[in-house]
Amino acid sequence: MNTTISRYTGLTFMIFSFLLISCGNSEKKEEAQNPEVSESPETETKEPEKFILFFGNSLTAGLGLDSAESFPAVIQQKIDSLGYNYKVVNAGLSGETTASGKNRIDWVLKQNVDIFVLELGANDGLRGIPLSETRNNLQEIIDFVRQENPDTRIILAGMQIPPNMGPEYTSEFKEIFPELAAKNNLELIPFLLEDVAGRPDLNQDDGIHPTAEGQEIVASNVWEVLGPMLNEHKAAQ
């Protein structure tokens, strides 16, 4: 009798276990066939990062200063504080002339650039390079940038030099930049070193390269032109 009950109990347990397992498998199969929509929030699609390339000489490179004190770095800080999705690339090279810049532009533009800030010419003027050569080199750089990407917006940084080369050369040199800007429909920074040039308190011992405080002012001069561009893009989003 006890043996019969024991067998019956064991059989009942096995049947019950089988039913439980079958039920569980059916539920899993049903979940697989009818998956529920995930309750986790959807990941927002982030707009691809855009690039601003500063192409220039020692003024752009921030000669004599920490890299974080150069005016392109100051611009990046401003951009970040406003939440704009732009990455600044500092392609400044000390001693760069328009001729060497023209030779370097090919490999600098390997990446896509949305805004191109052209700051060259000062070393040409200080060396007395023929004005026609400076003008032609700058034009070739502009043409190359547009050939690589017609949608790239170009900002030209205006420059002035001391009167060492004579009043005629100095005056004609100054006019190169607004004339090229008008001819090519570019945005123009009238004078990159406005409120900095000629001020000993804002320049290093060489009297040419801005101090960290001077670079802050240069960044403000650039932002007067660059800022509205970025605001336009922000408003269009």
Disulfide bonds with the S-S distance in Angstrom:
none
